[in-house]
Amino acid sequence: MRLPHHSIAHLGTARIALACCLAMLCCSHPAFAQSIVLAPSEVRRWDVTGSAGWLAANKSRVAEDWNDWYDTFAASLDVGHYWTPHFKTDASVLITTEATVYSHQDYRLPGENASIFVPREHHFRVTAASATATWQFLENTWVHPFLAAGVQFTNERERAFSHDVQYFRRDLTGSEIPIEPPRQATVFSVRPLVAGGAKFYVNERGFIRSELGVAWYEGGVANVTWRAGVGVDF
C-alpha cells in the first residue's frame, strides 16, 4: 500500500523533530547530572565574619567558690586570609558587656567573738584581640570544619567596691565596719588559645560560622568563648 505524498512529508517532519529532541536531551544530560555545590567554586583569598556569643572567665583568684566564673555577652569581628584552600590566618577583635562576681572580707570587732561578713563586688569588662593559624578541612562542600591555634591578647578592666556595713552590739551601740576602698584596675595578659568550629555555606560566598575557643593561663582555663555569626568570602 502506498502512502499519500503529504503523509510521507509529515512522517519525515516527525522523525526530524524526534531526532532534535533526542540530541537536546543528550546534550543537557550532564547538566542534570551535576550536583549543586554551595562552596566557592574558586579559592577566595579573604573572609570576614561578624559574630555574637558569650564569654565565660575564671575568677577563682578573686571570687567565692560558688561564683568563681562569670559569663557575659560578647561581640566580635574576624578577618581571615587564605594562603591555601585549607590553611589561613585569622585576626579577631572581641568586646564584652560588664559582668559581676562577689567576694567578702571578714572583720572582727574588738571584744566580739564572731566575724563580720563584708560583701565586695567585682565588675569586669573585657576587650581582647587574637591571632590564630587555622586549618580548614574538606573542600568543595557546603560545610568546612576547622581547628585553630594562636594567642589571645586580653585587656580586662575591673571595678571593685564594698558596701557599708553597720554592726550593732547587744547593748544596741553601733559600730562602723571599716571597708576596703573602691578600686579600679586594668590587667593586660597574653594567653595561648585553641579553637574549633565550622563554616556552613548558604551560597558561593556567604556562610554561617560557629566557633568554640579556650584560652589558658598558668592556673588552668582562663576563659571560654562561644561565637556564632555570618560572613562572606571575597
Stockholm file with secondary structure:
# STOCKHOLM 1.0

chainA/1-234         MRLPHHSIAHLGTARIALACCLAMLCCSHPAFAQSIVLAPSEVRRWDVTGSAGWLAANKSRVAEDWNDWYDTFAASLDVGHYWTPHFKTDASVLITTEATVYSHQDYRLPGENASIFVPREHHFRVTAASATATWQFLENTWVHPFLAAGVQFTNERERAFSHDVQYFRRDLTGSEIPIEPPRQATVFSVRPLVAGGAKFYVNERGFIRSELGVAWYEGGVANVTWRAGVGVDF
#=GR chainA/1-234 SS CCCCHHHHHHHHHHHHHHHHHHHHHHHHHHHHHCCCCCSCSSCCSEEEEEEEEEEEEECTTTSCGGGCEEEEEEEEEEEEEESSSSEEEEEEEEEECCEEEEEEEEECCTTCSSCEEEEEEEEEEEEEEEEEEEEECCSSSSEEEEEEEEEEEEEEEEEEEECCCEEECTTSCEEECCCCCCEEEEEEEEEEEEEEEEEEESSSSEEEEEEEEEEEETTEEEEEEEEEEEEEEC
#=GC SS_cons         CCCCHHHHHHHHHHHHHHHHHHHHHHHHHHHHHCCCCCSCSSCCSEEEEEEEEEEEEECTTTSCGGGCEEEEEEEEEEEEEESSSSEEEEEEEEEECCEEEEEEEEECCTTCSSCEEEEEEEEEEEEEEEEEEEEECCSSSSEEEEEEEEEEEEEEEEEEEECCCEEECTTSCEEECCCCCCEEEEEEEEEEEEEEEEEEESSSSEEEEEEEEEEEETTEEEEEEEEEEEEEEC
//
